[in-house]
């Protein structure tokens, strides 16, 4: 990574961390961080190590799925379970966005898909 790309990545990390740290819960806040992270993660994907960038995209995608499911259900609020899932993903994103952190492809946090979660709901 060039010095210019390194500086740009540091700036983008800071933007993402600022957005995530200001999350206070709720649908409107999720909509905001989804929008913020969409452009930040895409920009990082252009300049960062590929495995690390894929990990960020995967985590951001989990937030986007929660948001999209609420919209699809016609809801403008989040369940307590969705809020809990969001907090876990945000924690993972914050950890991965720290300056010294770059996951390898096999170290990246992975969460079960919604289908996997549904299959274990009754347990």
Secondary structure, 3 states (H helix, E strand, C coil): CCHHHHHHHHHHHHHHHHHHHCCCCCHHHHHHHHHHHHHHHHHHHHHCCHHHHHHHHHHHHHHHHHHHHHHHCCCCCCCHHHHHHHHHHHHHHHHHCCCCCCCCCCCCCCCCCHHHHHHCCCC
